[in-house]
Amino acid sequence: MKKSFLAASLALCCAVFAAPSQAAADAYPSRPITLVVPYPAGSTTDNVARKMAEYLRGKLNANVLVDNRVGADGNIAAQHVLRQPADGYTVFVTGNSVHGANANLYKQLPFDPVNDFALLGGVMSIPMVLTVRPDFPANTVQEFVAAAKKSDKRLFFGTGNNSTLGASELFKARFSVPADRVPYRGSPQVVTDLLAGQFDYAFIDANVVGPFLRDGKLKGLAVTASKRLDGFPNLPTVAESLPGFSFGAWVGVTVRAGTPTDIASKLAALVGDFAKDPATATYLGSIGSVPMPMDPARFKEFVISETKVWAEIVKVGNVERK
């Protein structure tokens, strides 16, 4: 009798303590949700975040806002998120800078990219295209590497952001390409100066360089994705010629660590559904990107792996830390 009473009491206590968490999830959201974006309005990440906000509004029947917090390679946005309550109402639309590159590009970060966040899932990957001028004496990746190694002069490549820097330095190191970097503030200027012949090649976001490839002003040799892009089906991947190479910018979603598990799980499921939605795939394909759905566990593994890749990039590229 005493054992039965004790068991019943214990079960009641568990139910009482579990009830607030479940009730919070059931009531969520009871007010507007804010998606914090570390890039300016009109950027690729911002545009995708607004598509996701629209999707979430429909699924949650709630107001979902977008807040652009720009600067310091996404660190300003990350710190803002971490200053908000861990309640699921501030959601971080992050990417490869904050949750990959910055731990290696900065001497010291004011936060832990993994442990200070609950990593919910991936959304999309943004492949890049190895791009040269039409008169460059190579039409494949293998021909490009061979031409670079035979050249009497070192080649020069342009970079406009962390992603293009990463792809360029990783490619250069993995395949021993004798080349030096010419840094720019953005990809549009990289395209302009590549067209003008100021340097030899560049890895450029597919959505940025696409129009120049289609009209023949520039020549694409390969994409950095793991498989060919629907928008450029005749453009091979780097790995088809030189196995083992894959790289891309990416976008994922996190919230602050300590967010109630039920709420974080609810958001993670919605993020996954958005990334898998056919309408999302169609939209991403139109901007030269591909869906990257990942559950929280896989996404955490991916972020840790990306941080290690960036450690290699910083080392082999002799990149000065900020």
C-alpha positions in Angstrom: 0.0 0.0 0.0 2.8 2.4 1.0 4.7 1.5 -2.2 1.6 2.2 -4.3 1.0 5.5 -2.5 4.7 6.5 -3.0 4.6 5.6 -6.7 1.4 7.6 -7.2 2.9 10.6 -5.4 6.1 10.5 -7.5 4.1 10.3 -10.7 2.0 13.2 -9.7 5.1 15.3 -8.9 6.6 14.5 -12.3 3.4 15.5 -14.0 3.2 18.7 -12.1 6.8 19.7 -13.0 6.4 18.6 -16.6 3.2 20.4 -17.1 4.6 24.0 -17.3 7.0 23.0 -20.1 4.3 21.2 -22.1 1.8 24.1 -21.4 4.4 26.6 -22.7 4.9 24.6 -25.9 1.2 24.3 -26.4 0.7 28.0 -25.9 3.7 28.9 -28.1 3.6 31.3 -29.8 1.5 33.8 -27.8 3.2 36.9 -29.2 5.3 37.8 -32.3 8.5 35.9 -33.1 11.5 37.7 -34.4 14.0 36.2 -36.9 17.4 37.9 -36.4 19.4 38.1 -39.6 23.1 39.1 -39.6 23.1 40.5 -43.1 21.3 43.5 -44.7 17.9 43.6 -46.3 18.1 42.3 -49.8 20.9 39.9 -49.2 20.5 36.2 -50.0 20.2 35.2 -46.3 17.6 38.0 -45.7 15.5 37.0 -48.7 15.4 33.4 -47.5 14.7 34.5 -43.9 11.7 36.4 -45.2 10.4 33.4 -47.1 10.8 31.4 -43.9 9.0 34.1 -41.9 6.1 33.9 -44.3 6.1 30.1 -44.0 6.1 30.2 -40.2 3.2 32.8 -40.2 1.1 30.3 -42.0 2.0 27.3 -39.9 1.9 29.0 -36.5 -0.9 31.6 -37.2 1.4 34.2 -35.6 3.2 37.3 -36.5 6.8 36.7 -37.5 9.2 39.7 -37.9 12.6 40.0 -39.5 15.3 42.1 -37.7 18.5 42.8 -39.6 21.5 43.3 -37.3 24.5 43.8 -39.5 28.2 43.9 -38.6 31.3 42.0 -37.4 30.7 39.0 -39.7 27.5 38.3 -37.9 28.8 38.6 -34.3 26.7 41.6 -33.6 23.5 39.7 -34.4 24.7 36.7 -32.4 25.3 38.7 -29.3 22.0 40.4 -29.7 20.3 37.0 -29.7 22.2 35.9 -26.6 21.0 39.0 -24.7 17.3 38.0 -25.3 15.4 35.6 -23.1 15.7 31.9 -24.0 12.0 31.6 -24.7 11.9 30.8 -28.5 10.7 34.3 -29.5 14.1 35.4 -30.8 15.3 33.1 -33.5 18.7 33.4 -35.2 19.0 32.9 -38.9 22.7 32.1 -38.8 25.3 30.9 -41.3 28.9 29.8 -42.0 30.5 32.9 -40.6 29.1 32.9 -37.1 28.8 29.1 -36.8 31.9 28.1 -38.7 34.5 30.7 -39.7 34.5 33.2 -36.9 35.9 30.9 -34.2 39.0 30.8 -36.4 39.0 34.3 -38.0 38.8 36.1 -34.6 41.3 35.9 -31.9 38.6 35.8 -29.3 34.8 35.5 -29.6 32.5 36.8 -26.9 30.4 33.6 -27.1 30.6 29.9 -27.8 29.0 29.1 -31.2 28.0 25.6 -30.2 27.3 25.6 -26.5 25.6 29.0 -26.2 23.0 28.1 -28.8 20.5 25.4 -29.4 21.2 24.3 -33.0 17.8 23.7 -34.7 18.7 22.8 -38.3 20.0 23.6 -41.7 18.1 25.5 -44.4 20.2 26.0 -47.5 23.6 25.8 -49.1 25.0 28.4 -51.5 27.5 26.8 -53.8 30.2 28.7 -55.7 31.5 28.5 -59.2 35.1 28.4 -60.1 35.1 31.2 -62.7 37.6 32.5 -65.2 37.5 34.8 -68.3 36.5 33.2 -71.6 40.0 33.3 -72.9 41.6 31.4 -70.0 43.3 28.3 -71.4 41.3 25.7 -69.5 37.8 24.3 -69.8 37.9 21.8 -66.9 39.1 21.8 -63.3 41.9 19.4 -64.2 43.0 21.6 -67.1 42.9 24.6 -64.8 45.1 23.0 -62.1 47.6 21.8 -64.8 47.7 25.2 -66.4 48.3 26.9 -63.1 51.2 24.5 -62.2 52.8 24.9 -65.7 52.6 28.7 -65.7 55.7 30.8 -65.3 53.8 33.2 -63.2 51.7 32.7 -60.1 48.0 33.2 -60.6 45.9 35.7 -58.7 42.4 35.1 -57.4 39.8 37.6 -56.0 37.7 37.1 -52.9 34.7 39.2 -51.8 33.6 37.6 -48.5 34.4 34.8 -46.0 32.8 32.1 -48.2 34.7 32.9 -51.3 37.9 33.3 -49.2 37.3 29.8 -47.7 36.6 28.1 -51.1 39.6 29.7 -52.7 42.1 28.9 -50.0 40.8 25.4 -49.5 41.0 24.7 -53.2 44.5 26.2 -53.5 45.8 24.1 -50.6 44.1 20.8 -51.5 45.3 20.9 -55.1 48.6 22.8 -54.7 47.6 25.7 -56.9 50.3 28.4 -57.0 48.2 31.5 -56.5 47.9 34.7 -54.4 44.8 36.4 -53.1 43.4 39.8 -54.0 40.8 40.8 -51.4 37.7 42.8 -52.1 34.8 44.1 -50.0 32.1 42.2 -52.0 31.4 39.8 -54.8 30.1 42.4 -57.3 33.5 44.1 -57.3 35.2 40.8 -57.8 33.0 40.1 -60.9 33.8 43.6 -62.2 37.5 43.2 -61.9 37.6 39.7 -63.2 35.8 40.9 -66.3 38.4 43.6 -66.6 41.3 41.1 -66.3 42.6 42.4 -63.0 43.2 38.8 -61.8 42.9 35.3 -63.1 40.1 33.5 -61.4 37.6 33.5 -58.5 35.1 31.4 -56.7 31.9 33.4 -56.9 28.4 32.7 -55.5 26.3 30.9 -58.2 23.5 33.4 -57.9 25.9 36.3 -58.4 27.9 35.0 -61.4 25.0 33.2 -63.1 24.0 36.0 -65.5 27.6 36.4 -66.7 28.0 32.7 -67.4 24.8 32.5 -69.4 25.7 35.4 -71.7 29.3 34.2 -72.1 31.1 37.1 -70.5 32.7 34.7 -68.0 33.4 31.0 -68.1 32.5 28.6 -65.3 34.6 25.5 -64.8 32.9 23.7 -61.9 30.6 24.2 -58.9 31.7 23.6 -55.3 28.5 21.7 -54.4 28.4 17.9 -53.8 26.2 17.5 -56.9 25.4 19.5 -60.0 23.0 22.4 -59.8 19.6 22.4 -61.5 20.3 25.9 -62.8 23.6 24.8 -64.4 23.2 21.1 -65.2 26.1 21.1 -67.7 28.5 22.5 -65.1 30.3 19.7 -63.3 31.2 19.6 -59.6 34.8 20.1 -58.6 34.7 16.6 -57.0 33.9 15.0 -60.4 37.4 15.9 -61.5 39.2 16.1 -58.2 37.4 13.8 -55.6 37.0 15.0 -52.1 36.3 18.7 -52.6 33.0 20.2 -51.5 32.4 23.7 -50.0 29.7 26.3 -49.8 28.2 29.1 -47.8 25.1 28.0 -45.9 22.2 29.2 -43.8 20.8 27.5 -40.6 18.7 28.3 -37.6 19.4 28.5 -33.9 18.0 29.8 -30.7 19.6 30.6 -27.4 20.7 27.7 -25.3 18.2 27.1 -22.5 15.2 27.5 -24.6 12.5 25.0 -23.4 13.0 21.7 -25.1 9.4 21.4 -26.3 9.6 24.9 -27.9 13.0 24.2 -29.5 11.7 20.9 -30.9 8.6 22.6 -32.3 10.8 25.2 -34.1 13.3 22.6 -35.3 10.5 20.6 -36.9 9.1 23.7 -38.6 12.6 24.6 -39.9 13.0 21.1 -41.3 9.6 21.2 -43.0 10.4 24.6 -44.5 13.8 23.3 -45.9 12.0 20.2 -47.4 9.0 22.1 -48.8 8.9 21.8 -52.7 8.1 25.6 -52.9 11.3 26.3 -50.9 13.4 24.0 -53.3 11.9 25.8 -56.3 12.8 29.2 -54.8 16.3 28.2 -53.8 16.9 26.8 -57.3 16.0 30.1 -58.8 18.7 31.8 -56.8 21.4 29.2 -57.4 21.1 27.6 -54.0 20.1 24.1 -52.8 18.1 23.0 -49.7 20.1 21.7 -46.8 17.6 20.1 -44.4 19.2 18.8 -41.2 17.8 17.7 -37.9 19.4 19.2 -34.7 21.8 16.4 -34.1 23.1 16.3 -37.7 23.2 20.1 -37.7 25.4 20.2 -34.6 27.8 17.6 -36.2 27.9 19.8 -39.3 28.7 23.0 -37.4 31.5 21.3 -35.5 32.9 19.9 -38.8 32.7 23.3 -40.5 34.6 24.9 -37.6 37.4 22.3 -38.2 37.4 23.0 -42.0 37.8 26.7 -41.3 40.7 26.0 -38.9 42.4 24.4 -41.9 41.6 27.3 -44.2 43.0 29.9 -41.8 46.2 27.8 -41.3 46.9 27.0 -44.9 45.9 30.4 -46.2 47.9 32.1 -43.5 44.8 34.3 -42.8 45.4 37.0 -40.2 43.0 36.7 -37.3 41.0 39.8 -36.3 
